[in-house]
Amino acid sequence: MQGYLWLCSNMQHTRLWGTLHPFLEHSVVMGRCVANEGFLRALLHLDPYDGYHFFLPTRDAGAHLAQALCDTPAVRRGALKVATRLELPAALVRQPFHCFHLSDPMTEQPWLSALRNHLAPQVFPVTGVTHSLSYTRYGASLLAHMWPGCTRRDAIVSTSHAGCAVVGRMFANLRRGYGLTPEAHPQPQVLRMPLGVDPVSLPAPDPKARARERGRLGVGDELVLLVVGRIAHYAKMDLLPLFRMLQRAESCGLPRGEYLLVIAGQADADDGMPGILERMGALYGVRVRVVRSPDDATRNGLYAAADIFLSPSDNVQETFGLTLLEAAAAGLPVVASDWDGYRDLVEDGVTGFLVSTLGPAVSAGVDVAAPLLYDNQYHLLLAQQVAVDVEAFGASIARLAVSAALREEMGRAGRERVLARFAWESVVSRWVGLWDALWQEPVDEQCRMHAHPMAMSYADVFGGYPSARLDANLRVRATPAGLAVYGGREQATPYPGVAFMVPDEALHRLLFRTRKGASLREICGHLLSGADRGGDAAPDMSASVPSAAGRSTSLMPDSPPTSPRGAGASEDAVPGGSLWSLPGNGDLTLEGLHFLVLWALKHDLLEVY
């Protein structure tokens, strides 16, 4: 932690962008992973901030970041910093973060906002971008966002109009079910920001590249119909109806036997669906090529070789439709289901065709069972109740199949639309504008007075576990071992995970103050005020009040502060008397000093007398 603070010591007047997430995931190829990496690369290429700080569960979790992003200006100038989550609290106290942005708002975002309220000098914007929204656990996740400390600078950002509507309805259902008013339980703003693509990686159609990639596929003049997406009937789209759609297309002019259907997407090695699709092709007389888990170069080659892009999505797990943007950027006309975020991406009749869908009016049976099922089970149950208009989808394919001019016209319009609205550079610039705009939102400083209601108050909840709790009148003195540590004859040995809470100077001050014995009240009065270093007079520290059970019911001072930011600490302490002291500089907080006293008692550097 001291290393992180040293790195930041000369950055008091800079604009910092922070996150809790690495954004780079390499375990599986999914739209979320592609989108997160594309966003981060574009941000670091645009490089609008002085520093980019990643607070990850472990330092190893970010070891690959600098190497993977070494081609970006921000990394080349050394602006990317990786720290651990344990280092986050002290960083919030010291550093002027302009914003924090998360690759998923459903997990840590409310807790980050609570920590910001508790520690940061200013209430900076905290945003998170949604991806899939259909997981049943997300109701509880969104409930955590509705609390008195939520501000207008907190935002959940969805990638589509449909996604924004989903988040809005989920919040409305929670309010109705729990009787929560906006005044007592405010929620984050729900805003929209699309995903993007890198036009450089998907260049305009080129005859030479097209001929090369078609040669790799082994096709000549026949049409290539392309589907890109996870090969998962339970999580992306059911492709079996596509064969019926192709039958309909053949009846409308698609030349039978003169086209190739290419299906490319993530599929596990033991997944039987690719084989099923190939057998279905043989049954229907359709040439099918399944490309399992293509890398970027292979996928881009398929876009270059294709004539028409197809996406009959039917699954609530889909929210945006990144592959539609990729296809349009590659100059392909798109035939897609009129479904969720697809409506934002395809201009019907201009860049392709949107085909109508029909879904259920009631889902009560699935609703009540879903929390007890695997997500692939309830997603499949829901998807099998969504019908894409088979006849209309087939007719749309045929219209494009019989007209090269229409394919070229729609493909060109699609690429122009992507370049104008969805290039990553443009999207990231809008993100920067959004974070600036959120700073203009008014914030009531009373938000800092509220602890998050879902946060565990450990000292209170588990207060019955120990025989007694710290009391202002508790008297302690340095032990022979403590005096040996003070004199440099022995060393304190805190674990790495708590070493930053036992800074040498603070421990030495404590041991010096207790060499003849002192009460906790006296210790706090001297060390928090700086009186032992020539500071102001000690503050008045009142005694704690025993509970009915005969035990102390609070930390010192006895009345718990109305604010989680604490009370009773000196002006030199971290704002609010938080646990998080600043290691190495000797400044302490009330809770931090209590930690130090208890740690010293635990390790026989102090004793009660």
C-alpha positions as CSV (number, residue, x, y, z in Angstrom):
1,M,0.0,0.0,0.0
2,Q,2.8,2.4,0.8
3,G,4.1,1.8,-2.8
4,Y,0.7,2.8,-4.2
5,L,0.6,6.0,-2.1
6,W,4.1,6.9,-3.1
7,L,3.2,6.6,-6.8
8,C,0.3,9.0,-6.2
9,S,2.1,11.4,-4.0
10,N,2.6,14.0,-6.7
11,M,-0.9,13.7,-8.2
12,Q,-3.0,15.8,-5.9
13,H,-4.3,18.0,-8.7
14,T,-4.8,15.5,-11.4
15,R,-7.9,13.9,-12.9
16,L,-8.0,10.1,-12.3
17,W,-10.2,7.4,-13.7
18,G,-10.7,4.4,-11.5
19,T,-12.2,1.0,-11.7
20,L,-12.5,-2.2,-9.7
21,H,-12.5,-4.4,-12.8
22,P,-9.8,-5.5,-15.3
23,F,-12.1,-5.2,-18.3
24,L,-9.9,-7.8,-20.1
25,E,-11.2,-11.4,-19.8
26,H,-9.7,-14.2,-21.7
27,S,-11.5,-17.2,-20.2
28,V,-14.3,-17.3,-22.8
29,V,-15.2,-15.3,-25.9
30,M,-18.5,-13.6,-25.3
31,G,-20.0,-10.3,-26.4
32,R,-19.4,-8.8,-23.0
33,C,-15.7,-9.7,-23.1
34,V,-15.2,-8.2,-26.6
35,A,-17.1,-5.1,-25.6
36,N,-15.2,-4.5,-22.4
37,E,-11.8,-4.9,-24.1
38,G,-12.9,-2.6,-27.0
39,F,-14.0,0.0,-24.5
40,L,-10.8,-0.1,-22.5
41,R,-8.5,0.0,-25.5
42,A,-10.5,3.0,-26.9
43,L,-10.3,4.8,-23.6
44,L,-6.5,4.4,-23.3
45,H,-6.0,5.4,-26.9
46,L,-8.1,8.6,-26.4
47,D,-6.3,9.1,-23.1
48,P,-8.4,11.9,-21.6
49,Y,-7.2,11.4,-18.0
50,D,-4.0,11.8,-16.1
51,G,-4.1,8.3,-14.7
52,Y,-6.0,5.0,-14.9
53,H,-6.1,3.2,-11.6
54,F,-7.3,-0.5,-11.4
55,F,-8.1,-1.8,-7.9
56,L,-8.3,-5.5,-8.4
57,P,-8.8,-8.5,-5.9
58,T,-5.1,-9.3,-6.2
59,R,-2.2,-7.6,-7.9
60,D,-1.7,-10.7,-10.1
61,A,-5.2,-10.2,-11.5
62,G,-3.9,-7.2,-13.3
63,A,-0.4,-8.5,-14.2
64,H,-1.3,-8.9,-17.9
65,L,-3.0,-5.5,-18.3
66,A,0.1,-3.4,-19.1
67,Q,1.4,-6.0,-21.5
68,A,-1.9,-6.5,-23.3
69,L,-2.4,-2.7,-23.7
70,C,1.2,-1.7,-24.3
71,D,0.3,-0.2,-27.7
72,T,-1.9,2.5,-26.1
73,P,-0.7,6.0,-25.4
74,A,-1.8,5.9,-21.8
75,V,0.2,2.8,-21.0
76,R,3.3,4.0,-23.0
77,R,3.5,7.1,-20.7
78,G,3.0,5.1,-17.5
79,A,-0.5,6.3,-16.6
80,L,-1.8,2.8,-15.8
81,K,-1.6,1.8,-12.2
82,V,-2.6,-1.5,-10.7
83,A,-3.3,-1.9,-7.0
84,T,-5.3,-4.2,-4.7
85,R,-8.8,-3.6,-3.3
86,L,-7.1,-3.3,0.2
87,E,-5.4,-0.2,-1.1
88,L,-8.6,1.4,-2.4
89,P,-9.8,3.1,0.9
90,A,-6.6,5.0,1.5
91,A,-6.5,6.0,-2.2
92,L,-10.0,7.4,-2.0
93,V,-8.9,9.6,0.9
94,R,-5.9,10.9,-0.8
95,Q,-6.6,11.0,-4.6
96,P,-8.8,13.3,-6.7
97,F,-10.7,10.7,-8.6
98,H,-12.8,12.2,-11.4
99,C,-14.9,9.0,-11.7
100,F,-15.1,5.3,-11.2
101,H,-16.4,3.1,-13.9
102,L,-17.3,-0.6,-13.6
103,S,-17.7,-3.2,-16.4
104,D,-20.7,-4.6,-14.5
105,P,-22.9,-2.5,-12.1
106,M,-24.7,-5.5,-10.5
107,T,-22.1,-6.5,-7.9
108,E,-19.8,-3.9,-6.4
109,Q,-21.2,-0.6,-7.6
110,P,-23.4,0.2,-4.5
111,W,-20.6,-0.7,-2.1
112,L,-18.2,1.4,-4.1
113,S,-20.6,4.3,-3.8
114,A,-20.9,3.7,0.0
115,L,-17.1,3.7,0.4
116,R,-16.9,6.9,-1.7
117,N,-19.4,8.6,0.6
118,H,-17.5,7.4,3.6
119,L,-14.0,8.4,2.6
120,A,-13.6,10.5,-0.5
121,P,-13.3,14.3,-0.2
122,Q,-15.8,14.8,-3.1
123,V,-18.7,12.7,-4.3
124,F,-17.4,11.7,-7.7
125,P,-19.5,9.9,-10.3
126,V,-19.7,6.1,-10.2
127,T,-21.1,4.3,-13.2
128,G,-21.4,0.8,-14.4
129,V,-22.4,-0.6,-17.8
130,T,-24.9,-3.4,-18.1
131,H,-24.7,-6.5,-20.4
132,S,-27.1,-9.4,-19.9
133,L,-29.9,-8.4,-17.6
134,S,-31.9,-11.6,-17.4
135,Y,-30.3,-13.4,-14.5
136,T,-32.8,-13.9,-11.7
137,R,-30.3,-12.8,-9.0
138,Y,-30.3,-9.3,-10.4
139,G,-33.4,-8.3,-8.5
140,A,-31.5,-8.6,-5.3
141,S,-28.5,-6.8,-6.9
142,L,-30.6,-3.8,-8.0
143,L,-32.2,-3.7,-4.5
144,A,-28.8,-2.9,-3.1
145,H,-28.7,0.2,-5.3
146,M,-31.8,1.7,-3.6
147,W,-30.5,3.2,-0.4
148,P,-30.4,6.7,1.2
149,G,-26.7,7.3,0.2
150,C,-27.4,6.9,-3.5
151,T,-26.9,10.2,-5.4
152,R,-27.6,11.7,-8.8
153,R,-23.9,11.1,-9.6
154,D,-24.5,7.3,-9.5
155,A,-25.6,5.8,-12.8
156,I,-26.5,2.4,-14.3
157,V,-25.8,2.7,-18.0
158,S,-27.5,0.3,-20.3
159,T,-26.4,-0.3,-23.9
160,S,-29.8,-0.1,-25.5
161,H,-33.2,1.5,-25.2
162,A,-34.7,-1.9,-24.4
163,G,-32.1,-2.5,-21.7
164,C,-32.9,0.9,-20.1
165,A,-36.6,-0.1,-20.0
166,V,-35.7,-3.5,-18.4
167,V,-33.7,-1.8,-15.6
168,G,-36.5,0.8,-15.1
169,R,-39.1,-1.9,-14.7
170,M,-37.0,-3.9,-12.3
171,F,-36.6,-0.9,-10.1
172,A,-40.3,-0.2,-10.3
173,N,-41.1,-3.8,-9.3
174,L,-38.8,-3.6,-6.4
175,R,-40.4,-0.3,-5.2
176,R,-43.9,-1.8,-5.5
177,G,-43.0,-5.1,-3.8
178,Y,-41.1,-3.5,-0.9
179,G,-43.0,-0.3,-0.6
180,L,-39.9,1.9,-1.2
181,T,-40.4,5.6,-2.0
182,P,-37.9,7.5,-4.2
183,E,-37.5,10.0,-1.4
184,A,-36.4,7.5,1.2
185,H,-34.7,5.1,-1.1
186,P,-33.2,6.9,-4.2
187,Q,-31.9,4.9,-7.0
188,P,-29.1,5.6,-9.6
189,Q,-29.9,7.3,-12.8
190,V,-30.6,4.9,-15.6
191,L,-28.8,6.1,-18.8
192,R,-28.0,4.8,-22.2
193,M,-24.7,4.4,-24.0
194,P,-24.2,2.0,-26.8
195,L,-21.3,-0.3,-27.3
196,G,-18.9,0.3,-30.2
197,V,-16.6,-1.3,-32.7
198,D,-13.2,-0.6,-34.0
199,P,-13.6,0.3,-37.7
200,V,-9.9,-0.3,-38.3
201,S,-10.3,-4.0,-37.5
202,L,-13.3,-4.3,-39.8
203,P,-12.3,-2.4,-42.9
204,A,-14.6,-1.6,-45.8
205,P,-15.3,-4.4,-48.3
206,D,-12.3,-5.1,-50.4
207,P,-12.5,-7.3,-53.5
208,K,-9.0,-8.9,-52.9
209,A,-9.8,-9.6,-49.3
210,R,-13.2,-11.0,-50.2
211,A,-11.7,-13.3,-52.8
212,R,-9.0,-14.5,-50.4
213,E,-11.4,-15.3,-47.6
214,R,-13.9,-17.0,-49.9
215,G,-11.1,-19.1,-51.3
216,R,-10.4,-20.3,-47.7
217,L,-14.0,-21.3,-47.4
218,G,-13.9,-23.1,-50.7
219,V,-16.7,-21.1,-52.3
220,G,-17.0,-19.4,-55.7
221,D,-19.9,-17.3,-56.8
222,E,-22.5,-18.8,-54.4
223,L,-23.9,-16.8,-51.6
224,V,-22.5,-17.0,-48.1
225,L,-25.0,-16.5,-45.3
226,L,-23.2,-15.8,-42.0
227,V,-24.3,-16.2,-38.4
228,V,-21.9,-15.1,-35.6
229,G,-22.7,-15.7,-31.9
230,R,-22.4,-18.2,-29.2
231,I,-23.7,-21.5,-30.4
232,A,-26.1,-21.9,-27.5
233,H,-29.8,-22.4,-28.1
234,Y,-30.4,-21.7,-24.4
235,A,-28.4,-18.4,-24.2
236,K,-28.1,-16.7,-27.5
237,M,-30.5,-17.9,-30.2
238,D,-32.3,-21.0,-31.3
239,L,-30.9,-21.8,-34.8
240,L,-33.1,-24.7,-35.6
241,P,-35.9,-22.4,-36.9
242,L,-33.4,-20.9,-39.2
243,F,-33.6,-24.0,-41.4
244,R,-37.3,-23.5,-41.8
245,M,-36.6,-19.8,-42.6
246,L,-34.2,-20.9,-45.4
247,Q,-36.9,-23.2,-46.8
248,R,-39.2,-20.2,-46.9
249,A,-36.4,-18.2,-48.6
250,E,-35.9,-20.9,-51.2
251,S,-39.6,-20.7,-52.1
252,C,-39.1,-16.9,-52.6
253,G,-36.1,-17.0,-54.8
254,L,-33.0,-18.1,-52.8
255,P,-31.4,-20.6,-55.2
256,R,-31.4,-24.0,-53.5
257,G,-28.0,-25.6,-53.3
258,E,-26.2,-22.4,-54.3
259,Y,-25.5,-20.9,-50.9
260,L,-23.4,-21.8,-47.9
261,L,-24.6,-21.2,-44.3
262,V,-21.7,-20.4,-42.0
263,I,-22.3,-20.5,-38.3
264,A,-19.4,-19.2,-36.2
265,G,-19.3,-18.9,-32.4
266,Q,-18.1,-20.0,-29.1
267,A,-18.7,-23.6,-28.4
268,D,-17.2,-26.0,-25.9
269,A,-15.3,-29.0,-27.2
270,D,-17.8,-31.4,-25.8
271,D,-20.9,-29.4,-26.9
272,G,-23.0,-31.4,-29.3
273,M,-24.9,-28.5,-30.8
274,P,-22.5,-27.9,-33.7
275,G,-22.9,-31.5,-34.8
276,I,-26.7,-31.2,-34.5
277,L,-26.6,-28.1,-36.8
278,E,-24.6,-29.9,-39.4
279,R,-27.0,-32.9,-39.4
280,M,-29.9,-30.5,-39.7
281,G,-28.3,-29.0,-42.7
282,A,-28.0,-32.4,-44.3
283,L,-31.6,-33.1,-43.5
284,Y,-32.8,-29.8,-45.1
285,G,-30.4,-29.9,-48.0
286,V,-28.4,-26.9,-46.7
287,R,-24.7,-26.7,-46.9
288,V,-23.5,-25.8,-43.4
289,R,-20.1,-24.9,-42.1
290,V,-19.7,-24.6,-38.3
291,V,-16.6,-22.7,-37.1
292,R,-16.1,-23.3,-33.5
293,S,-14.7,-20.5,-31.3
294,P,-13.1,-18.4,-34.0
295,D,-10.3,-16.0,-33.1
296,D,-10.5,-12.4,-34.2
297,A,-8.7,-12.9,-37.5
298,T,-10.9,-15.8,-38.5
299,R,-14.1,-14.0,-37.5
300,N,-13.1,-10.9,-39.5
301,G,-12.3,-13.1,-42.4
302,L,-15.7,-14.6,-42.3
303,Y,-17.3,-11.1,-42.4
304,A,-15.1,-10.3,-45.4
305,A,-16.3,-13.4,-47.2
306,A,-20.0,-13.2,-46.4
307,D,-22.9,-11.7,-48.4
308,I,-25.7,-11.5,-45.8
309,F,-25.6,-11.5,-42.0
310,L,-28.4,-13.3,-40.1
311,S,-29.3,-13.1,-36.5
312,P,-32.7,-14.5,-35.4
313,S,-32.2,-13.8,-31.7
314,D,-35.0,-14.9,-29.3
315,N,-33.3,-14.9,-25.9
316,V,-33.7,-12.4,-23.1
317,Q,-30.1,-13.0,-22.3
318,E,-29.3,-10.8,-25.3
319,T,-29.3,-7.1,-24.7
320,F,-27.4,-5.2,-27.4
321,G,-26.2,-7.3,-30.4
322,L,-22.5,-6.5,-30.9
323,T,-22.2,-8.9,-33.8
324,L,-24.7,-6.8,-35.8
325,L,-22.5,-3.8,-35.4
326,E,-19.5,-5.8,-36.5
327,A,-21.4,-7.1,-39.6
328,A,-22.5,-3.6,-40.5
329,A,-19.0,-2.3,-40.1
330,A,-17.8,-4.9,-42.5
331,G,-20.4,-3.7,-45.1
332,L,-22.9,-6.5,-44.7
333,P,-26.7,-6.1,-44.9
334,V,-28.4,-7.6,-41.8
335,V,-31.5,-9.7,-41.4
336,A,-32.4,-9.8,-37.7
337,S,-35.2,-10.4,-35.4
338,D,-37.0,-7.3,-34.1
339,W,-35.7,-7.9,-30.6
340,D,-34.3,-5.8,-27.7
341,G,-31.2,-3.8,-28.6
342,Y,-31.3,-4.9,-32.3
343,R,-33.8,-2.1,-32.9
344,D,-31.1,0.4,-32.1
345,L,-28.7,-1.1,-34.5
346,V,-30.6,-2.0,-37.7
347,E,-32.5,0.7,-39.6
348,D,-35.3,-1.4,-41.0
349,G,-35.4,-1.2,-44.8
350,V,-32.2,0.9,-44.9
351,T,-29.3,-1.1,-43.4
352,G,-31.2,-4.4,-43.4
353,F,-34.5,-5.9,-42.2
354,L,-36.0,-6.3,-38.8
355,V,-38.4,-9.3,-38.6
356,S,-41.3,-9.2,-36.1
357,T,-41.3,-11.4,-33.0
358,L,-44.0,-12.6,-30.6
359,G,-43.5,-13.3,-26.9
360,P,-45.5,-14.5,-23.9
361,A,-48.0,-12.3,-22.1
362,V,-47.6,-14.1,-18.8
363,S,-44.5,-15.9,-17.4
364,A,-45.6,-16.6,-13.8
365,G,-44.6,-20.2,-13.8
366,V,-41.1,-19.6,-15.0
367,D,-40.8,-16.5,-12.7
368,V,-41.4,-18.4,-9.5
369,A,-39.2,-21.4,-10.5
370,A,-36.3,-19.5,-12.0
371,P,-34.5,-18.8,-8.7
372,L,-34.3,-22.5,-8.2
373,L,-33.1,-23.4,-11.7
374,Y,-29.8,-23.0,-13.5
375,D,-29.8,-19.9,-15.7
376,N,-29.6,-22.0,-18.9
377,Q,-32.7,-23.8,-17.9
378,Y,-35.0,-20.8,-17.4
379,H,-33.5,-19.0,-20.3
380,L,-34.4,-21.9,-22.6
381,L,-37.9,-22.1,-21.2
382,L,-38.4,-18.4,-21.9
383,A,-36.7,-18.5,-25.4
384,Q,-38.9,-21.4,-26.5
385,Q,-41.9,-19.0,-26.0
386,V,-40.5,-16.4,-28.4
387,A,-41.4,-16.9,-32.1
388,V,-39.6,-15.1,-34.8
389,D,-41.8,-14.7,-37.9
390,V,-40.4,-17.6,-40.0
391,E,-42.1,-16.5,-43.3
392,A,-41.0,-12.9,-43.0
393,F,-37.5,-13.8,-42.1
394,G,-37.2,-16.1,-45.1
395,A,-38.7,-13.5,-47.4
396,S,-36.1,-10.9,-46.2
397,I,-33.3,-13.3,-46.9
398,A,-34.6,-13.9,-50.4
399,R,-35.0,-10.2,-51.2
400,L,-31.3,-9.7,-50.5
401,A,-30.3,-13.0,-52.1
402,V,-31.7,-12.1,-55.5
403,S,-30.4,-8.5,-55.6
404,A,-26.7,-7.8,-55.4
405,A,-27.5,-4.1,-55.8
406,L,-29.7,-4.1,-52.7
407,R,-27.0,-6.0,-50.7
408,E,-24.4,-3.4,-51.7
409,E,-26.8,-0.5,-51.0
410,M,-27.8,-1.7,-47.5
411,G,-24.2,-2.8,-46.6
412,R,-22.9,0.6,-47.5
413,A,-25.6,2.4,-45.5
414,G,-24.9,0.1,-42.5
415,R,-21.2,0.8,-42.5
416,E,-21.8,4.6,-42.8
417,R,-24.2,4.4,-39.8
418,V,-21.7,2.5,-37.7
419,L,-18.9,4.9,-38.5
420,A,-21.1,7.8,-37.6
421,R,-22.6,6.5,-34.4
422,F,-20.8,3.4,-33.1
423,A,-17.1,3.8,-33.6
424,W,-15.4,3.2,-30.3
425,E,-13.5,6.6,-30.4
426,S,-16.9,8.4,-30.7
427,V,-18.5,6.2,-28.0
428,V,-15.7,6.8,-25.5
429,S,-15.8,10.5,-26.1
430,R,-19.5,10.4,-25.1
431,W,-18.5,8.5,-22.0
432,V,-16.1,11.3,-21.1
433,G,-18.8,13.8,-21.6
434,L,-21.2,11.8,-19.4
435,W,-18.7,11.7,-16.5
436,D,-18.2,15.4,-16.8
437,A,-22.0,16.0,-16.9
438,L,-22.6,13.9,-13.8
439,W,-20.4,16.3,-11.9
440,Q,-23.0,18.9,-12.6
441,E,-25.7,16.9,-10.8
442,P,-26.4,18.4,-7.3
443,V,-25.4,16.2,-4.3
444,D,-26.8,16.6,-0.8
445,E,-23.9,16.1,1.6
446,Q,-26.3,14.3,3.9
447,C,-25.8,11.3,1.7
448,R,-22.6,10.8,3.7
449,M,-24.6,10.3,6.9
450,H,-26.0,7.0,5.8
451,A,-24.4,3.6,6.2
452,H,-25.6,1.1,3.6
453,P,-28.4,-0.9,5.1
454,M,-27.2,-4.1,3.6
455,A,-23.7,-3.7,4.9
456,M,-22.8,-5.9,7.9
457,S,-22.1,-4.0,11.0
458,Y,-19.7,-6.5,12.4
459,A,-18.9,-4.9,15.8
460,D,-22.6,-4.6,16.5
461,V,-23.9,-7.9,15.0
462,F,-21.1,-10.0,16.5
463,G,-20.8,-7.9,19.6
464,G,-21.9,-10.9,21.7
465,Y,-19.1,-13.1,20.7
466,P,-16.2,-11.7,22.8
467,S,-16.3,-11.6,26.6
468,A,-16.1,-7.8,26.5
469,R,-15.6,-4.9,24.1
470,L,-13.3,-2.0,24.1
471,D,-14.2,0.5,26.8
472,A,-12.9,4.1,27.3
473,N,-11.8,3.2,30.8
474,L,-9.8,0.1,29.8
475,R,-6.2,0.5,31.0
476,V,-3.3,-1.0,29.1
477,R,0.5,-0.9,29.4
478,A,3.4,-2.0,27.2
479,T,4.6,-5.5,27.9
480,P,8.3,-6.5,28.0
481,A,7.8,-7.6,24.4
482,G,6.2,-4.3,23.5
483,L,9.1,-2.4,25.1
484,A,11.5,-4.6,23.1
485,V,9.8,-3.7,19.9
486,Y,9.8,0.0,20.9
487,G,13.5,-0.2,21.6
488,G,14.3,-2.0,18.3
489,R,15.4,-5.2,20.0
490,E,12.4,-7.1,18.5
491,Q,10.2,-6.6,15.5
492,A,6.5,-6.5,15.1
493,T,5.2,-9.2,12.7
494,P,1.8,-8.3,11.3
495,Y,0.5,-10.5,8.4
496,P,0.8,-8.9,5.0
497,G,-2.9,-8.5,4.8
498,V,-3.0,-6.2,7.8
499,A,0.6,-4.7,7.8
500,F,-0.7,-1.4,6.5
501,M,-2.8,-1.1,9.6
502,V,0.2,-1.4,11.8
503,P,2.5,1.4,10.6
504,D,5.8,1.6,12.5
505,E,5.5,5.2,13.7
506,A,2.0,4.7,15.0
507,L,2.9,1.5,16.8
508,H,6.0,3.2,18.4
509,R,3.9,6.2,19.5
510,L,1.4,3.8,21.1
511,L,4.1,1.8,22.9
512,F,5.8,5.0,24.1
513,R,2.5,6.4,25.4
514,T,1.7,3.1,27.3
515,R,5.1,2.3,28.8
516,K,3.8,3.4,32.2
517,G,0.2,2.5,31.5
518,A,-2.7,4.6,30.3
519,S,-6.5,4.4,29.7
520,L,-7.9,4.0,26.2
521,R,-9.4,7.5,26.7
522,E,-5.9,8.9,27.5
523,I,-4.3,7.1,24.6
524,C,-6.9,8.4,22.1
525,G,-6.7,11.9,23.5
526,H,-3.0,12.1,23.0
527,L,-2.5,10.1,19.8
528,L,-5.5,11.4,17.8
529,S,-4.8,15.0,18.7
530,G,-1.1,14.8,18.0
531,A,-0.4,16.0,21.6
532,D,2.4,13.5,21.8
533,R,4.0,15.3,18.8
534,G,3.3,18.8,20.1
535,G,-0.2,19.1,18.6
536,D,-3.3,20.7,20.0
537,A,-4.9,19.7,23.3
538,A,-6.7,16.4,23.4
539,P,-10.4,16.3,22.7
540,D,-12.9,15.5,25.4
541,M,-13.5,11.8,25.2
542,S,-16.5,10.6,27.2
543,A,-16.9,7.2,28.8
544,S,-18.9,4.5,27.3
545,V,-22.2,3.5,28.8
546,P,-22.7,-0.2,29.9
547,S,-25.6,-2.0,28.3
548,A,-28.2,-3.9,30.3
549,A,-26.1,-7.0,29.9
550,G,-23.2,-5.2,31.7
551,R,-21.1,-4.8,28.6
552,S,-19.9,-1.7,26.8
553,T,-22.2,-1.1,23.9
554,S,-20.1,1.1,21.7
555,L,-16.7,2.1,20.6
556,M,-15.2,5.3,22.0
557,P,-16.8,7.8,22.2
558,D,-19.7,5.9,23.7
559,S,-22.6,7.3,21.6
560,P,-22.3,5.9,18.1
561,P,-21.8,8.7,15.7
562,T,-24.8,9.4,13.4
563,S,-22.5,9.3,10.5
564,P,-20.5,6.3,9.4
565,R,-17.7,8.8,8.9
566,G,-17.3,8.8,12.6
567,A,-16.8,11.5,15.3
568,G,-14.4,12.5,17.9
569,A,-11.2,12.4,15.8
570,S,-8.9,15.4,15.4
571,E,-8.6,17.5,12.3
572,D,-5.4,15.5,11.5
573,A,-7.3,12.3,11.2
574,V,-8.7,10.8,8.1
575,P,-12.2,12.4,7.6
576,G,-14.8,10.8,9.7
577,G,-12.6,8.6,11.9
578,S,-12.6,5.7,9.5
579,L,-10.5,2.5,10.1
580,W,-8.3,3.5,7.1
581,S,-5.4,5.4,8.5
582,L,-2.7,6.6,6.1
583,P,0.2,4.2,6.6
584,G,3.7,5.6,7.0
585,N,2.8,9.2,8.0
586,G,1.7,8.5,11.6
587,D,-1.8,10.0,11.3
588,L,-4.4,7.8,12.9
589,T,-8.2,7.6,13.1
590,L,-10.3,6.5,16.0
591,E,-11.2,3.2,14.5
592,G,-7.7,2.7,13.2
593,L,-6.3,3.3,16.7
594,H,-8.7,0.8,18.2
595,F,-7.4,-1.7,15.6
596,L,-3.8,-1.0,16.6
597,V,-4.6,-1.4,20.4
598,L,-6.4,-4.6,19.9
599,W,-3.7,-6.0,17.6
600,A,-1.0,-5.1,20.1
601,L,-3.0,-6.8,22.9
602,K,-3.5,-9.9,20.6
603,H,0.3,-10.1,20.1
604,D,1.4,-9.4,23.7
605,L,2.8,-6.0,23.0
606,L,0.2,-4.5,25.3
607,E,-1.6,-6.0,28.4
608,V,-4.6,-5.0,30.4
609,Y,-3.9,-4.1,34.0
